[in-house]
Amino acid sequence: MLPPGSGTGQFSQFSKKAIRFVRKGCTNRPFFHIVVAEQRKEQFMPVIEQVGSYDPIPNEYNEKLVSLNFERIRHWIGNGASISQPVQELLGLSGFLPIHPRSYMTAWRNRRAEKLNDSVETKEKAENVDSQTSK
């Protein structure tokens, strides 16, 4: 029998805890639960508590849906739970933690790639105009 989505609530008092993603969903359609689990347990072992969810695929309004229980996250951080890097990035973007440096780097790379794509498109348009005027 599988544990409930919200977690079993059972854990060893002295074990290290981690706030991390657990991948759900199916092939080509990921969905993540943000959970508190014992650090040494595998991804699909029963979790202590589910504290949020994250849908990385944009919906029809181009939104990535995130649900977080900040009160419980604050409780577990106060009790010494470590936070995985992807969850740190998500909490930084939500304003709960400082923005993670990797978020800045990703944004910088995206802007640079967009600028390069724009410059290539303008060159192609200029070449098309030149070839049409020379005919």
C-alpha positions as CSV (number, residue, x, y, z in Angstrom):
1,M,0.0,0.0,0.0
2,L,1.3,3.5,-0.9
3,P,1.6,6.2,1.7
4,P,-0.8,9.1,1.5
5,G,0.3,12.1,-0.6
6,S,0.5,14.3,2.5
7,G,3.0,11.9,4.1
8,T,3.0,9.4,6.9
9,G,4.3,11.8,9.6
10,Q,6.6,9.0,10.9
11,F,10.3,9.6,11.2
12,S,13.2,9.0,13.5
13,Q,13.7,11.9,15.8
14,F,17.5,12.1,15.4
15,S,17.7,11.6,11.6
16,K,18.6,14.5,9.3
17,K,15.6,16.0,7.4
18,A,15.6,17.4,3.9
19,I,13.1,19.5,2.0
20,R,13.3,18.3,-1.6
21,F,11.3,17.5,-4.8
22,V,9.7,14.1,-5.4
23,R,8.8,13.6,-9.0
24,K,5.3,12.5,-9.8
25,G,3.3,12.5,-13.0
26,C,4.1,10.4,-16.1
27,T,6.4,10.3,-19.0
28,N,6.9,13.7,-20.7
29,R,4.5,15.3,-18.0
30,P,6.4,15.8,-14.8
31,F,4.9,17.1,-11.6
32,F,6.7,17.6,-8.4
33,H,5.7,17.4,-4.7
34,I,7.8,19.4,-2.3
35,V,8.3,17.2,0.7
36,V,10.1,16.8,4.0
37,A,11.8,13.5,4.1
38,E,14.6,11.8,5.9
39,Q,17.8,12.7,4.1
40,R,19.1,9.2,3.5
41,K,15.8,7.8,2.3
42,E,15.2,7.2,-1.4
43,Q,13.0,9.4,-3.5
44,F,10.0,7.2,-3.5
45,M,10.1,6.1,0.1
46,P,7.4,7.3,2.4
47,V,7.8,11.0,3.2
48,I,7.3,12.8,6.5
49,E,5.1,15.7,5.2
50,Q,4.2,17.3,1.9
51,V,4.7,21.1,2.1
52,G,4.0,22.1,-1.5
53,S,3.8,21.2,-5.2
54,Y,5.3,22.5,-8.4
55,D,4.1,22.1,-12.0
56,P,7.0,22.9,-14.4
57,I,5.0,22.7,-17.6
58,P,3.4,26.1,-18.4
59,N,-0.4,26.1,-18.6
60,E,-2.5,27.9,-21.2
61,Y,-1.8,31.3,-19.6
62,N,2.0,30.5,-19.7
63,E,2.1,30.1,-15.9
64,K,4.1,27.5,-14.0
65,L,1.9,26.6,-11.0
66,V,3.5,26.5,-7.5
67,S,1.8,25.8,-4.1
68,L,3.9,26.3,-0.9
69,N,3.0,26.0,2.8
70,F,5.4,28.7,4.1
71,E,4.4,28.1,7.7
72,R,5.4,24.4,7.6
73,I,8.5,25.1,5.6
74,R,9.5,27.7,8.2
75,H,8.8,25.0,11.0
76,W,11.0,22.4,9.3
77,I,13.9,24.9,8.6
78,G,13.7,25.9,12.2
79,N,14.0,22.2,13.2
80,G,17.2,21.9,11.2
81,A,16.0,20.5,7.8
82,S,18.3,21.1,4.9
83,I,17.0,22.4,1.6
84,S,17.9,20.9,-1.8
85,Q,19.3,23.3,-4.4
86,P,16.3,23.2,-6.8
87,V,13.9,23.9,-3.9
88,Q,16.2,26.8,-2.8
89,E,15.9,28.3,-6.2
90,L,12.1,28.0,-6.1
91,L,11.8,29.5,-2.6
92,G,14.2,32.3,-3.8
93,L,11.9,33.1,-6.7
94,S,8.9,33.1,-4.5
95,G,10.5,35.6,-2.1
96,F,10.8,33.3,0.9
97,L,14.6,33.1,0.7
98,P,17.2,35.3,-1.0
99,I,17.4,34.7,-4.8
100,H,19.7,31.8,-5.5
101,P,22.8,32.7,-7.6
102,R,22.0,30.0,-10.2
103,S,18.7,31.9,-10.9
104,Y,20.7,35.0,-11.8
105,M,23.0,33.0,-14.1
106,T,20.0,31.3,-15.8
107,A,18.4,34.6,-16.4
108,W,21.6,36.1,-17.8
109,R,22.1,33.1,-20.2
110,N,18.5,33.4,-21.4
111,R,18.9,37.2,-22.1
112,R,22.1,36.6,-23.9
113,A,20.6,33.8,-26.0
114,E,17.6,36.0,-26.8
115,K,19.9,38.9,-27.8
116,L,21.9,36.5,-30.1
117,N,18.7,35.2,-31.7
118,D,17.5,38.8,-32.3
119,S,20.8,39.8,-33.9
120,V,20.7,36.7,-36.2
121,E,17.1,37.4,-37.2
122,T,17.9,41.1,-38.1
123,K,20.8,39.9,-40.2
124,E,18.6,37.4,-42.0
125,K,16.0,40.1,-42.6
126,A,18.6,42.5,-43.9
127,E,20.0,39.8,-46.3
128,N,16.4,39.1,-47.5
129,V,15.8,42.8,-48.2
130,D,19.2,43.0,-50.0
131,S,18.5,40.0,-52.2
132,Q,15.0,41.3,-53.1
133,T,16.3,44.7,-54.1
134,S,19.1,43.3,-56.2
135,K,16.6,41.3,-58.3
